[in-house]
């Protein structure tokens, strides 16, 4: 990272890190010395507007000329918001499998979460170090990895899907299905961690080009409005949305099944979540059951025509009822 900053001519940085990445951020700050003119190390999910305002104020006060993030999608997301608003170059060191560093998409949450797309949100440099991911607790490895799988599944049937994104997404699912169980069981296994990071990058590339559909819409609506963890939402909802879209996107779901080594994509995705010890029902995540009607209404408006199947309130509510209770994915 010091070499890359020198190459870009960046001499004063705002360093943004998640709490879990503080040790790595401390080591980088020590190596960079006076180059680090300001630090943020209390980053929360879904990038609240107040945190963006505070970061922009800190950046302005310290006359920085670059932003470096270390951590998961929350750190990268805050860095993206600052980079877009200021025009500063962003450099990222991911420590989870969110894949956010590979996309120009970011979200900011006020009363509700709003996602935006801007080329200035793309990091100028990304440094991948599998050793920085070994401290992820098993449940974070699982949910973060399933977040990456979700990027791939939706990339296979979203409006911008094409033969290149299909190849990226299929390879990423294959790598993740093999690497994640090993990384959960043996956190220090560097080959598995390396494969998972590579897959997360491929997943990010595929979703950046192909776009997203109902699954990501639901995750943003629920997470941003009801403060539910992003990775856990991906883990729970993915098999259900795959089942919801199965008849409308048979080729895409067949590709998912092949990459998982199974004949049924929704069942295979649920099996992977079970294998990783990830959550499998919305009720356990703290979402009030009374919120489901609101989620349905917001999601239908937000997804528009981006889903391969036209979304209607009755079928979506049936799907969410199953997801809330954790019943096996069915036909909707």
FENFENCOR-V111557 format. One record per helix or strand of 2 or more residues. SS is the DSSP state (h for helix, s for strand). FROM is the first residue (numbers start at 1). TO is the last residue. Records with the same first field share a line. If there is no record, write none. Layout:
SS->FROM-TO  FROM-TO
This chain:
h->2-8  19-35  49-62  73-86  100-102  119-121  130-133  138-155  163-185  190-210  214-226  230-245  250-260  265-276  282-285  289-303  313-325
s->13-17  36-40  66-71  89-94  105-109  113-117  125-126
